[in-house]
Amino acid sequence: MYCIVGGAFSGKRAFVRSCTQGQKLSWVSAYQGHDWRDWPNRWSEKTVLVMEGFEVWIKQALDQQQNPKHILDSFHALFSQLQEEEARRRLDDNQSAVYLIMLEMGRGIVPLSPEERSWRDLSGWVAQSGSAASEHVYILWHGLAQQLK
């Protein structure tokens, strides 16, 4: 599993596309209105799964008054499920991979409102969980990737 972290418009999608040239991609994107829980139905056989928009999914859960610990636990479970499914699929085709695209929200001014701070903190904790679960972690700034793990 790969975790790609960076600021808005830092080149995360382009980096994923350059890493997966010639491979078919299955996207689960909050920006396209997809639900992260629908990943098993959206991940076509013999494709690379790309998930993006974690900060949107987190914000939606917070707006629904979900407990932050429950939200974090849900994403931690997701990452475990993705690891297992990626390993299973690699036995069959040796091409399947998972790419998590995560927005870096921790740099800059700390939000004043408790709700905005909670969203930012939780997004950071989910990114940490995704990074810990991934074999490869990259950070992107200005279109330049640096491998951290």
Phi, psi and omega per residue, in radians:
M1 nan 2.527 -3.129
Y2 -2.061 2.396 3.046
C3 -2.069 2.141 -3.111
I4 -2.000 2.031 -3.069
V5 -2.069 2.423 3.083
G6 -3.094 2.954 3.116
G7 -1.243 3.047 3.127
A8 -1.072 2.364 3.078
F9 1.004 0.646 -3.128
S10 -1.651 -0.036 3.112
G11 1.794 0.334 -3.084
K12 -1.114 -0.836 3.136
R13 -1.099 -0.785 3.134
A14 -1.067 -0.659 3.111
F15 -1.113 -0.788 3.118
V16 -1.062 -0.774 3.140
R17 -1.099 -0.651 3.130
S18 -1.217 -0.551 3.120
C19 -1.322 -0.387 -3.023
T20 -2.038 0.450 -3.110
Q21 -0.932 2.333 3.116
G22 1.468 -0.109 3.131
Q23 -1.811 2.591 3.070
K24 -1.414 2.483 -3.095
L25 -2.009 2.426 2.975
S26 -1.912 2.113 -3.068
W27 -1.809 2.395 2.920
V28 -2.148 1.855 -2.981
S29 -2.222 2.161 3.044
A30 -1.102 -0.502 -3.121
Y31 -1.230 -0.290 3.076
Q32 -1.808 0.138 3.106
G33 1.468 0.198 3.141
H34 -1.330 2.604 3.049
D35 -1.639 2.299 -3.088
W36 -1.083 -0.471 -3.132
R37 -1.262 -0.180 -3.123
D38 -1.579 0.141 -3.074
W39 -0.981 -0.640 -3.130
P40 -1.097 -0.571 3.140
N41 -1.398 -0.392 -3.092
R42 -1.640 -0.284 -3.104
W43 -1.517 1.714 3.126
S44 -1.228 2.679 3.106
E45 -1.067 2.546 3.080
K46 0.999 0.658 3.051
T47 -2.287 2.898 3.040
V48 -1.629 2.305 3.106
L49 -1.575 2.258 3.058
V50 -2.110 2.184 3.098
M51 -2.052 2.305 -3.133
E52 -2.522 2.688 3.100
G53 1.719 0.477 -3.111
F54 -1.003 -0.645 -3.129
E55 -1.132 -0.536 3.089
V56 -1.232 -0.798 3.129
W57 -1.100 -0.668 3.109
I58 -1.136 -0.789 3.134
K59 -1.070 -0.722 3.108
Q60 -1.068 -0.745 3.136
A61 -1.143 -0.722 3.104
L62 -1.130 -0.690 3.121
D63 -1.123 -0.440 3.093
Q64 -1.543 0.197 3.088
Q65 1.152 0.460 3.090
Q66 -1.268 2.576 3.117
N67 -1.162 2.264 -3.136
P68 -0.948 -0.675 3.118
K69 -1.127 -0.689 3.096
H70 -1.103 -0.706 3.126
I71 -1.093 -0.848 3.136
L72 -1.065 -0.771 3.121
D73 -1.084 -0.652 3.135
S74 -1.113 -0.746 3.132
F75 -1.272 -0.611 3.068
H76 -1.068 -0.737 3.090
A77 -1.130 -0.687 3.087
L78 -1.001 -0.830 -3.094
F79 -1.099 -0.633 3.078
S80 -1.143 -0.758 3.118
Q81 -1.103 -0.707 3.133
L82 -1.131 -0.705 3.091
Q83 -1.030 -0.820 -3.115
E84 -1.104 -0.792 -3.113
E85 -1.199 -0.670 3.090
E86 -1.061 -0.786 3.131
A87 -1.100 -0.744 3.130
R88 -1.088 -0.805 -3.101
R89 -1.190 -0.587 3.137
R90 -1.137 -0.473 3.061
L91 -1.116 -0.577 -3.108
D92 -1.472 -0.765 -2.993
D93 -2.226 -0.155 3.130
N94 0.931 0.303 3.094
Q95 -2.089 -0.441 -3.070
S96 -1.077 2.395 3.097
A97 -2.625 2.877 3.097
V98 -2.126 2.298 3.047
Y99 -2.073 2.142 3.051
L100 -1.780 2.094 3.084
I101 -1.794 2.076 -3.047
M102 -2.170 2.393 3.133
L103 -1.443 2.223 3.039
E104 -1.368 2.016 -3.112
M105 -2.004 -0.005 -2.993
G106 -1.521 -0.085 3.132
R107 -1.710 2.610 3.114
G108 1.829 -2.786 -3.059
I109 -1.324 2.346 3.083
V110 -1.289 2.225 -3.127
P111 -1.060 2.553 3.134
L112 -1.342 -0.668 -3.046
S113 -1.353 2.474 3.109
P114 -1.041 -0.605 -3.140
E115 -1.145 -0.771 3.141
E116 -1.178 -0.662 3.098
R117 -1.151 -0.721 3.119
S118 -1.069 -0.753 3.117
W119 -1.081 -0.811 3.134
R120 -1.105 -0.813 -3.137
D121 -1.077 -0.838 -3.114
L122 -1.106 -0.681 3.080
S123 -1.074 -0.681 3.083
G124 -1.153 -0.708 3.131
W125 -1.181 -0.650 3.088
V126 -1.157 -0.710 3.087
A127 -1.095 -0.689 3.079
Q128 -1.088 -0.733 3.131
S129 -1.127 -0.756 3.104
G130 -1.118 -0.681 3.103
S131 -1.155 -0.746 3.138
A132 -1.114 -0.619 -3.113
A133 -1.380 -0.291 -3.053
S134 -1.571 2.566 3.058
E135 -1.340 -0.562 -3.082
H136 -2.230 2.308 3.118
V137 -2.273 2.290 3.108
Y138 -2.192 2.562 2.975
I139 -2.042 2.435 -3.126
L140 -2.091 2.333 3.030
W141 -2.407 2.203 3.088
H142 0.958 0.631 3.115
G143 1.410 0.009 -3.138
L144 -1.822 2.256 -3.098
A145 -1.762 2.435 3.031
Q146 -2.200 2.181 3.121
Q147 -1.390 2.209 3.130
L148 -1.756 -0.441 -3.100
K149 -2.579 nan nan
